[in-house]
Amino acid sequence: MGNVERCDKTLPLNQMIFHVRRDARLRERWLTDFEALAREFGLSRAEIDAVQAKDPRRLMDLGVHQYYVPQILRLFFGAAQNSNASAALECYKRAFPRETAEAMALQQRVEGR
């Protein structure tokens, strides 16, 4: 699932996340006025749509750094409920169904089920 080699360092969304994750005012705007904030950072419609869809695969396909994808999901869902049933993990499961099935099968084999 990693995409370090496909990361687009010039992608406006990468720049936006770098700043948003470090600035409480920007994080608040992320939640209350995302469209305007996205325009200020110069995001494309594809970037905006991928963020709003909370779709890790689309984000990575656009060139978002793999480190920033979970950061984006945390902006929506927080980090307090990290578990195997978290909303953020559900986004990954939907985006990567084959990989999820393989991981679940491996877990069952390891646990001897």
Secondary structure, 3 states (H helix, E strand, C coil): CCCHHHCCCCCHHHHHHHHHCCCHHHHHHHHHCHHHHHHHHCCCHHHHHHHHHCCHHHHHHHCCCCCHHHHHHHHHHCCCCCCCCCHHHHHHHHHCHHHHHHHHHHHHHHCCC
